Amino acid sequence: MGLTLRNQQQRDGAPGDGCRLCRNRSAVLKDSHIIPKWAWRVSRTRGAANPEAVTVEDGVAYQTSHQIVEKLLCADCEERFSVFEGYVRSLVYTDGTSAPIFDKAETQPIVRRTDTGEEARYLPLDNVDVDKIARFAISVFWRSHVAKRDNAGQVDLGATHGEHFRQFLLGRRAFPSSSALLLSLLAPDDEEGACFNRTVCVPITNRDTVGVRHEFIICGFIFELHTGINSWTKKSRWLRDTACLMRHGRRLAALMPAKDSRLIRVVHAQVKTAEVRVKGMYSNRTRAGTVPRKLR
């Protein structure tokens, strides 16, 4: 199932014309996907009369093959991002029941305490290229931030962080110390929540107790980016020292059932209350029954 959360405000991108990443003003821009093309293919239901993803937009659920693209990047920068995208593509859920990351990690989950003192399961990412995963996630957040399309997500990194992450993606600056990037994986043994393993949700921004939280879902991977963490409280230190993918030492991904994910609960609520409407390229075949029963 694909989910699109629309943002009705238009945002300014990088100053001037040209590529938003390298700032080459004479570059020919490509049609850049905010969410990679492969994610929408994975979210389709194979063998169904209408295989297209269920999209929820402004309280309406419909099926469509439409993807979110905007002329953002030159060919060289598209190629830079495609390396990260291709690697993550090789790790995510593709059939709703298994994700290759669990085999590639070649480690068993461990138990660690969260910032609230509760025990939780984590997957050590010892044999996984965490840097590529992190750069993929930052590239999606950053693309949503600079895009002008109103359905590209609701991310506002702010001018300072937006520029810092642009430089990070170009390899010119380190990951900012006032930020933390977290990865949670939907647990493979969560049969009840397996219907969410192919969910796609564009990035959104919210404020929480330690700063600003940006998040998105892609095929069983839930990314959280915390920015503007100025006061290192107990939770802030936990984000930085234990949960952050860019931390020094052993990197971990949280394992969680779908019901424990805040963003999955938002998705569930959106789908459950959405009005099913005929719309999209395959609109003549769209029916209320195409919204999975578990999601209604």
VENMO-V452596 format. One record per residue. PHI is phi in whole degrees, 0 to 359 (NA if undefined). Layout:
{{PHI} {PHI}}
//
This chain:
{{NA} {260} {233} {242} {256} {280} {242} {276} {266} {270} {237} {280} {266} {295} {295} {79} {270} {103} {296} {287} {270} {272} {67} {284} {284} {265} {288} {278} {274} {264} {282} {268} {276} {292} {255} {307} {303} {296} {295} {291} {294} {296} {284} {289} {261} {295} {85} {281} {302} {238} {280} {295} {295} {278} {251} {249} {217} {53} {80} {240} {256} {205} {252} {203} {264} {294} {242} {264} {230} {203} {284} {241} {236} {279} {298} {296} {286} {300} {294} {301} {289} {296} {296} {292} {296} {296} {292} {295} {304} {283} {246} {279} {296} {238} {238} {87} {238} {213} {228} {301} {301} {289} {280} {289} {295} {54} {222} {269} {301} {240} {252} {228} {271} {277} {294} {267} {90} {280} {277} {214} {270} {226} {258} {295} {258} {296} {250} {242} {281} {294} {298} {294} {297} {295} {292} {299} {299} {297} {296} {290} {300} {293} {299} {296} {294} {271} {293} {261} {296} {282} {248} {270} {114} {234} {272} {229} {282} {84} {298} {293} {290} {301} {289} {298} {290} {298} {294} {298} {294} {274} {80} {262} {222} {282} {299} {295} {290} {270} {232} {216} {250} {244} {236} {242} {246} {294} {294} {290} {266} {266} {295} {295} {263} {298} {294} {265} {292} {247} {286} {235} {227} {294} {296} {225} {237} {219} {262} {226} {288} {247} {156} {248} {245} {245} {206} {206} {240} {213} {52} {90} {254} {246} {256} {235} {241} {259} {236} {69} {277} {262} {255} {278} {285} {302} {292} {298} {295} {296} {301} {285} {266} {242} {269} {293} {295} {262} {289} {277} {100} {291} {267} {230} {240} {289} {254} {212} {289} {303} {293} {270} {272} {301} {289} {298} {296} {297} {301} {302} {296} {299} {289} {297} {259} {289} {276} {279} {226} {285} {193} {103} {301} {253} {298} {290} {245} {277} {225} {302} {291} {285} {280} {309} {303} {295} {262} {250}}
//
